[in-house]
Amino acid sequence: MEFLAEINVMPLKALLDPQGKAVLQSMQNIGYKTASDVRIGKHINIEFNADTKEKAEKIIEDVCKKMLSNPIMENFSYSVKQVK
């Protein structure tokens, strides 16, 4: 079966996000004063094959932990759906 995983990797809330702060400052400088915080992360789509949805989720969990995120600085969330 073919699956699509949509993954979001974000910096931990407790850590400073300089890129997000720069975007927030720029937004305020051009007149968008209502924003109070901006966090910049990564969005990753992976198409892959697995026998079951449970195996697909296990694969994505492992990939996120081992490759796509740094647990000291980031957290991740994902969804897996069957596409074929």
Secondary structure, 3 states (H helix, E strand, C coil): CEEEEEEEEEECCCCCCHHHHHHHHHHHHCCCCCCCCCCCCEEEEEEEECCCHHHHHHHHHHHHHHHHCCCCCEEEEEEEEECC
